[in-house]
Amino acid sequence: MLKKFYILILLFIFLQQSFGQKILTFQDSISTYFDEIKVEANKHQQMWAKNLYGPILLVNPNTRQLFANFPETAAILKQFGEIYSGILPNEINIANTAVNWNGRGWAMIMLPLPVYKQDRLNLLGHELFHVSQPSLGFKLFNTENNHLDQKDGRIYLRLELEALKKAIQTNNGTQKKIHLTNALAFRKYRYLLYPGADTTENLLELNEGIAEYTGLVISGRNKKQNTDHFVQSINSFLSNPTFVRSFAYQTIPIYGYLLDLDNTKNGWNREITIKTNLTDYFTKAFDISIPTDLKKTTDLFLNQYNGKAIISEEKTREEKIKKPIAECKNKFITQSHFELVFEQMNVSFDPRNIMPIEDKGNFYPNIRITDNWGILTVENGALMSSNWDKISVTVPLKNDNKNISGDGWTLELKNGFSVTKNETTGNYELIKK
């Protein structure tokens, strides 16, 4: 009996030491992440003439546990050495984003962070730029680019990216300029096909493209690592269901990096303002002349970039998505549904899997919205209106006044609101009591 008691004590001590070691190791990792980005942000502060290092929230999306490098004014977070930890309130959406919370602007990043240091720094640098973005004179733009879900929009974006891949992989200056010229020609022809696309794409590139370029520089990758990163990133991007909100992560970092290789254009990013047309800027900076007959020109060299296969693949995709688009329109427009009008909306979603539904809005497979009326969590699809003033889900199946749910969605309703059926339209809606 005594022997068993000793064994239990030893086992307890072993488990206690192991558990304590795991906590210590994890906290050490978090501290290392903060130290890494602090060092690199300081090293690259000449990039924007300021040090981008600032408040960071690393959040576990499953438990909502967070780790911060700064305190917040409400003292929700407890200090453990140089780290602050606590639970993120339920009304705050979790995403890789910039967020204002408890008296500070934060860069929020979801755990786990990437395994490789350069990838971690890239991600942290991107989000820290968003925190400083207003002070740098950049407004936050997240415009819709639904033309990039249409056949020709996708074709000529893919061709542009293929040309950029070749530009990034060659060390021959002449060849590099040829590929850059062709990339920008594909881009210009896309704008010709979709009037207004030059404006909407530019707005998103000024936001996410410049942020991703900032992350790229802060990452500290060498030339070979950058080349491998761009090729891998583009290949991964092309497997996304849609390109409409994530294309800027690919385009501007490559154009900017290639411009950095020209020592005469160091610091080009500080010439950019919210009024800059990035396409025109890069065309001039690379001293490129775009042919006037874009259709004829792009037809001549598209097969250098796997054009035949790309066109065939996009024609097949166009046929395949007709059915899910029709089903979505029927589910969220034709049939009875539940419309939630926004008052003071905050949203988190995956920008890689959106499906535009003609001029009706965009289908989001997964989305979380907080508003004055409560918290909506969607895991089986919802239709966001084109002007972002409301979202539609399927009809409620369960309603106990506070917790409402339907097919793949739940609504935690706040006091002062209720769900009712509009007998005229047949749709459900929120009303204030």
N, C-alpha and C positions, 0 to 999 in steps of 0.2 A: 504493500500500500504506500509505504514511504517512498519506494523507488518510483512508483507511478506519479507521486506528488512532485518529486524532483523533475521527472520528465515533463510534466505539465508546466512547471515553472520555467524550465529551459525552453520549452516550446513557446510559451507566452513571450519570454524575452526575445526569442528569435523573431517571432511575428512582429513584435513591437519595434524591434530594430529595423526589420525589413520594411514595415509600413512607413516608419519615420524616414528611412533612407529614400523611399519612393517619393514622399512629399518633398524632402529636401532636394532630391534630384530634379523634380518637376519645377520647384521654385527657382532652382539654379538655372534651369533652361529658360524660364521666363525672364529672369534677370539678364541672362546672356542675350536674349532677343532685344531687350531694351538697350543694352550696351552697344550691340552691333549697329543698330540704326542711329544711335546717338553719335557714334564715331563717324559713320559715313555721311550723315547729314552735315556734321560740322566740317568734314573734309570737302564737301561739295557746296558750301554755302555761297560761293561766288556764282553759282549757276543762276540763282534768282536774287542775288545781292542780299540774301538773308538766310538764316539757319532755319530750315523747315522742321527741325526736331521740336516736338511738343507733346501734348497729352495724347496717350494711346490707350485704348481699351482692347484687350484680347479676351474674346468671349467664347465660351463653350456653348454652341447652339443647342445642345441636348439638355444641359443642366442650367444654363443661363449664368453659371459662375463666371466672374470676370476678374481680370488682373490688370491693374493700371500702374502707370509710372508716375502719376501725379495724384494728389488728393482732390476731392470735389467738395463744394461748399456745404452740402447737406450732411457730410460726415457719415454717409452710408457705408463707405468702404473702410475696412480695418487695415491698419498698417502692419506689415510683416517685413521688417528690415527696410529695404528700399522699394518694396512692392506693396501696392494697395489691393485688397481683394474683397469681394462681396458678391451679391446676387443682383443681376440687372433686373430692374422692375419690369413686370410683364407688359406694360404699355409701351415699352421701347422695342421697336423692331430690331432684329439682329441681321446684320449684313456687312459686307465689306464696303464701308461708306464713311462719310464725314457726318457727325451728329453733334448737336448742341444738347448738353445734359448737365444739370446741376452746376451752372455757372461757368462752364468751359466748353470750348469747341474741341471735339475729340476725333481722332482717327480710330474707327472701330474696325477690327479685323477678326474674323472667325477662326477659332482653333479647330484642328491643329494647323500650325503654320507649315509652309513647305519644308521639306527635308533639307534641301540645299540652301546654303547661306545666301547666295546671290538671288535666288528666287524669293526668299523671305524679304530681303532688302528691297527688291523690286516692288513687292506688294505693299510693304510698309511705306516706302517712298511715294508710291502712287497716292495712297490715302492721305498721307501727311500733306501732299500738295493740295488736295481738295480742302483741307482745313485752312490753309493759307491762301487759297484761291481768291477770296474776296479782297484781301489786303493787297494782292498782286494786281488787282484791276480786272480780274476775270469773273464775269457772272457765270452762274451755274446753268448750263443748257443741256437738256436731255430731249432733243427733238425726235419725232418719229421719222423713220426712213423706210416706210413700208415698200417703197419701190425695190428695195434690196431683198424682198421676198418674192418678187416677180421674176419670171424666167430671164429676161434680158438684163435686168438689174444684177442678178446673181452671176450671170455669165461674164459680164464685163468687170465686175468686182473680182471674180476668181481669176480672170486673165490679168488684171492689174497686179494681183498678189503673186501670180506665177512669174510675172516679169520682175517684180521686186525680189523674189527669191533668187532669180538668176543674177540680178544686180548685186545682191549682197554676197554671193558666192564667188564672184570673179574678182581677180586682182588686176585685170586688164582695164585701164582707164577708159579706153575707147569702147570696149564692150559694155562696161558699166553704164556709160552715158547712153548707149543704144538701148539698153534694157530700161533705163529710167525714162527715156523718151517714149518708148512703147507703153510703159506703165501709165504715164500721164496721158497718152493718147487714148488708151482704153478708158481712163477716167473721164476725159473730156467727151468722149462719145457717149458714155453713160449719161452724162448731164444733158447731152443733146436729145437723147431718147426720153428723158424724164425731166421736163422743165421744172425748175425750182429745186431739183435735187442738189445742185451746187450749194444752195443756201442751207438746206437742212443737214446735209452731210458736214458742211463746214462748221456748223454750230456744235455738233456732237464731237467733232475732231478737236475743236478748241477746248472742249471740256475734257473728255476722256482721253483723247489722243495726246494732248500736251501733258496730262497727268501721267499717262503711261510712259511717255518719253522721259519724264522726270524720274520715275521709278527705275527706268532702264539705266540712266546715268548714275544714280545713287547705288545701284546694284554692284557696281565695280567689276563687271565681267571684262575679261580681256577680249581681244579681237576674235579669236577662235570661239570662245564661249558665246560671244554675241552672235556670231554667224550661226552656230548650232542652235542657239535659243530662238532666233528668228525663224529658221526653217521648221523647227519642231512646233513653234507657236502657230505658224500659219497652217501647217498640216493638221494640228489639233483643232484649230478654228474652223477649218473647212468641213469638219465632221459635225459641227453644231447644227441643230435643226433649222436655225435661222440666223441671219447676219444683221438684222435691222438695228440692233443696239450695241453690238460688240465689235463691229468692223474697225472702229477707230483705234482699238487697242493694237491693231496690226499695222495700219497704214502710217500714221504719223511717226511712231518710234523708228521705223525703217528710214523714211525720208530724212528725219532729223539726224539719225546716226550717220547716214551716208554723207550728210552735210558736215557733220562733225569731223569726218575723215579729211575734209578739205580745211586745212589749218587757217585759211583766210576767213572762214565763217564761224570761228569759235564764238560762242555766246549768241548765236542767231536767235535763240528762244527769247532773249530779252528785247528783241525787236517786235515780238508778236503782241498784238492787242486784240480786244474783242471785235475790232473792226477789220482785222486782217483776213484776207482771202488766202487760205493756206495753199490751195492749188496754184494760184498765181504766184505766191511767194516762192514756192519751191521751183516752179518753172523758171522764174527769173534767176533764182540763186544758183541753179545748176546750168544756167545759160542754155536752155533748151528751146528749140523752135518746134511748135506743134503744127503739123500739116493742116491745111484748111479743109481738105476733103477727108473727114475723119472716117466715114464709112469705108471708102475705098482703101485708105491707109491701113485701118485695123484689119480688114479682110486679108490684106497681103501677108501680114505676119502673125496672125492669131494662131496658126498651126505650130509656130515655134514654141508656143506655150500650152501645148496639149489642147488646143482649141476645139478640135473635132470631138474629142471625148467629152470635154466640158459641155459643149452644146448638146450632145446626145443625152448626157446625164440630166441636164436641166430640163430638157423636153420630157423625159420620163418622170421627173419629179413633179413637173407642172400637172401632169395627168393624175398622179397619185394624190396630190393634196386637194383636188377638187372635191372628193368625197368627204374628208374631215371638215373642210370649210362649210360645205352644205349642212353637215350634221351639226356643226356649231351654230350656224344661223338658225336652224330649226330649234335647237335646244334653248338658246338664249334670246331669241328674237320672236320667232313665230309662236312657239309654245308659251304657256304661262310660265313666268319666272319671277324672281325676287330682285327688285332694283334698290340699291342702296346709294342715295345721293350724298356726296361728300360735303362736309362743312369745314373741317380742318384736318385734312387727310395726311397721313404719313404712311409710306409703303415700303415693303422690301420684296424682292423677287429675283429670279434668275434671268439675266438679260439674254441668255443663250437659247432659250426654248420658247420664245414668243411666236405666235402665229397670227399675222394680220388677217382680218376678215373683211376684205374689200374696204368700203368706206365706213364700216360699222364700228370699227375699233380693233382691239387686239385681244386674242385669246391667251390667257396665262394659265398654264397647267397648275402652277403653284404660286401663291401670292399671300402675303399677310398685310392687312391694313388696320391701322388704328385711327380712330376718329372720335369726335365728341360723343358719338352714339355707342362706342365700344370697340371690340377687337374682332375682326373677321379673319379666319384662317381657312384658306382654300387649298385642298390637296387633289382635287379632281376637276379643276377647270373653272374659269370665270371669264366673262367678257368685259374688258375695260373700254369705256367709250372713247371715241377719237379725241375729244377735248378734255379727257380726264376729269369729268364732273360727276361720274357715277360708275358703278360696277354692277354687273348682273350675275346672279347665281341661280341654280335651280330652285324650285318651290320648296318652302320649309316642310319638313316631314315630322319634326318634333318641336314643340314650343311650350316651355314652362315659364315664359315671361322673361327670364334672365338668360337661359341657355337655349338657343335656337339652333337647329341643325338641319341639313339636307344631304343630298347626295355628294359626299366628299367635302363638305364645308361645315364649319361651326361658327356661331356668332355669340360672343359674350356681351350681352346687351347691358348698357348702363341704365340707372334709374332715370326716369323722365322720358323714356322712349318705349314704343311698342310696335309690333308688326301687325299689319292689317291687310286685308285683301281689297283691292280696288275693284268693285263690282262692274265698273264700266269697261276697264281694260282687261280684267281677269288676272292682272299681275299683283304681286305682293309688294308692299312698300313700308318704309318706316315713317312713323308719325310721332311728334312730340305730344306727350300727355298734357 
